[in-house]
């Protein structure tokens, strides 16, 4: 099985560490982690192909998750992002969850922290281990 390419974008370094640790238990993937959305944007747009999955926090300074998605579409010159976007957030605003429903690229809306059940649902066809 080929490795998946997973990008995590969250300004919380502890959450990033926990997410990667949890994901590595179940998914065979290469992980790229960013605490600054602009750095992730530059990384993704410099690659020849989009990552398979993008875990994205909504509430971040300077460029939030929604702005990141809009800017990524602009940079790529596309109408839709073909990566599976997982909103991984601590946001309790109902408007954020509602907005996620209307964007085709968003596969899941998950509250932090990332749990085993979330991973099983998101990666149902890519799981490598169960514990």
Number of C-alpha atoms within 10 A of each C-alpha: 6 7 12 15 17 23 25 23 27 26 20 13 13 9 16 20 12 13 20 20 11 16 21 14 15 18 21 18 18 13 18 16 20 20 17 17 24 17 12 21 17 12 14 19 14 11 9 7 11 19 19 15 22 26 24 27 27 22 17 20 12 9 15 18 21 18 14 20 21 13 15 20 16 12 13 14 10 10 9 15 18 16 18 19 25 20 25 25 23 13 16 9 8 8 9 16 16 11 11 18 13 9 13 12 17 21 17 18 20 21 15 14 15 18 14 15 8 15 19 16 11 17 14 11 8 17 16 13 10 9 5
